Amino acid sequence: MPHIPLKYAPKLIFYGSRNYFTSRPLVISFEVTLSCNANCVHCDLGGGVKDEKRMSPDELAKIYNKFKSPVIQISGGEPLLRRDIVEVVEKIKHNKFFPYAILVTNGWLLNRERFLKLKEAGVNQFSVSLDFPDERHDDFRAIKGLFKKLNTVIPQLAKGADGSIVLNTAITSLNVREVPKIVETANRWGVCISFSVYTPLRTNDESLRVTKEEDISFLKDIFEKCKKREGIYKSVVNSPQNLDGLFKFIRDGEIPYCQSGRRFFVVRPEGELNPCSLHRINFSNQKDMIKGFTKKNKCGKCYVSIRSYVEVSFLKLLWENVSLRVLNSN
Ligand SMILES: C[S@@+](CC[C@H](N)C(=O)[O-])C[C@H]1O[C@@H](n2cnc3c(N)ncnc32)[C@H](O)[C@@H]1O
């Protein structure tokens, strides 16, 4: 992960605290397009969206400035399908580390030139999805040649990336036994890796959930090794608390009372707000969303990154996301 120099910390801490205590979001996910060049087995999106209305970079920045969340995700669909993606990042960013910007991508359209431009514009973390340690990734995502491409591009970019590339693996029943090999792939490419867990909310496909006892205990062993940062698992960046949450979600099948709408939400391409990408209910402002959705919401059917990272106590959140990196940088 890139280190945050001390001079950038006050703004992150100020807006983090303000937003936490005033029910404003800690993370906003800008889904800048719902079109995607992939068609993943575990996802409801895939293919092009016809006549999509998209906010301009200036309009997106205007929405951001109403909330000033300390962290933003630029996601989709596939965000790199937007030709103006560099400008989107430039307009939203206030300085190098505010907001802390994570671009979530399948990496098919990533090359050195684009990577450097996006980094220069202010992307702090490139979260590149990886579901398998070989060509099965192509079948899962319906992009022929994707694994081969990542296998070439990611090691090249990793060299000058200052730790800004982090692979992201959503664990399913199909890839659970591949986790060690996926981690080895991250190590070979010279990047870190983060886990999330499959939710059936996108496709209603219960068969992709990890439910077999032997798979659950296989994962438990791996998560314990990650917590101890043992061997190949040194490159796993999930915190111990986060791994415990992921494990609880797998074991129990849910963690109720999600705070989507309050602690985080999604901005759709046309600028409407959704509580999350799994509850596509449009709101024009956050106040109505909290009243009309969050206050009644009991949903616990996902524990994807955006939710899991904001569901720790505020002090833990600050410690994990700001202080540790600031201390590490000194
Ligand atoms: C929806 S994609 C959008 C960004 C980009 N196109 C990509 O593939 O990374 C964001 C992340 O959601 C994950 N994802 C998709 N469907 C999921 C599901 N049902 N459960 C958990 N994660 C899922 C993907 O693996 C990916 O890492």
The ligand as an SDF file (V2000), in Angstrom:
LIG
                    3D

 27 29  0  0  0  0  0  0  0  0999 V2000
  -18.4810   -5.4910  -10.0950 C   0  0  0  0  0  0  0  0  0  0  0  0
  -16.7450   -5.4740  -10.3560 S   0  0  0  0  0  0  0  0  0  0  0  0
  -16.5350   -3.8920  -11.1300 C   0  0  0  0  0  0  0  0  0  0  0  0
  -15.1220   -3.5010  -11.3800 C   0  0  0  0  0  0  0  0  0  0  0  0
  -14.3530   -4.2450  -12.4600 C   0  0  0  0  0  0  0  0  0  0  0  0
  -15.0950   -4.4650  -13.6560 N   0  0  0  0  0  0  0  0  0  0  0  0
  -13.7590   -5.5340  -11.9230 C   0  0  0  0  0  0  0  0  0  0  0  0
  -14.0920   -6.6080  -12.4330 O   0  0  0  0  0  0  0  0  0  0  0  0
  -12.9630   -5.4650  -11.0030 O   0  0  0  0  0  0  0  0  0  0  0  0
  -16.0670   -5.1580   -8.7390 C   0  0  0  0  0  0  0  0  0  0  0  0
  -15.6890   -6.3960   -7.9460 C   0  0  0  0  0  0  0  0  0  0  0  0
  -16.8690   -7.0910   -7.5830 O   0  0  0  0  0  0  0  0  0  0  0  0
  -16.5800   -8.4700   -7.5630 C   0  0  0  0  0  0  0  0  0  0  0  0
  -17.8400   -9.2130   -7.6570 N   0  0  0  0  0  0  0  0  0  0  0  0
  -18.6670   -9.3500   -8.7010 C   0  0  0  0  0  0  0  0  0  0  0  0
  -19.7150  -10.1190   -8.3860 N   0  0  0  0  0  0  0  0  0  0  0  0
  -19.5480  -10.4740   -7.0890 C   0  0  0  0  0  0  0  0  0  0  0  0
  -20.2920  -11.2660   -6.1800 C   0  0  0  0  0  0  0  0  0  0  0  0
  -21.4270  -11.8630   -6.5340 N   0  0  0  0  0  0  0  0  0  0  0  0
  -19.8200  -11.3940   -4.9220 N   0  0  0  0  0  0  0  0  0  0  0  0
  -18.6580  -10.8100   -4.5350 C   0  0  0  0  0  0  0  0  0  0  0  0
  -17.9210  -10.0440   -5.3470 N   0  0  0  0  0  0  0  0  0  0  0  0
  -18.3510   -9.8820   -6.6130 C   0  0  0  0  0  0  0  0  0  0  0  0
  -15.6700   -8.6590   -8.7430 C   0  0  0  0  0  0  0  0  0  0  0  0
  -14.9280   -9.8480   -8.6530 O   0  0  0  0  0  0  0  0  0  0  0  0
  -14.8080   -7.4060   -8.6780 C   0  0  0  0  0  0  0  0  0  0  0  0
  -13.6400   -7.6570   -7.9320 O   0  0  0  0  0  0  0  0  0  0  0  0
  1  2  1  0
  2  3  1  0
  2 10  1  0
  3  4  1  0
  4  5  1  0
  5  6  1  0
  5  7  1  0
  7  8  2  0
  7  9  1  0
 10 11  1  0
 11 12  1  0
 11 26  1  0
 12 13  1  0
 13 14  1  0
 13 24  1  0
 14 15  1  0
 14 23  1  0
 15 16  2  0
 16 17  1  0
 17 18  1  0
 17 23  2  0
 18 19  1  0
 18 20  2  0
 20 21  1  0
 21 22  2  0
 22 23  1  0
 24 25  1  0
 24 26  1  0
 26 27  1  0
M  CHG  2   2   1   9  -1
M  END
$$$$
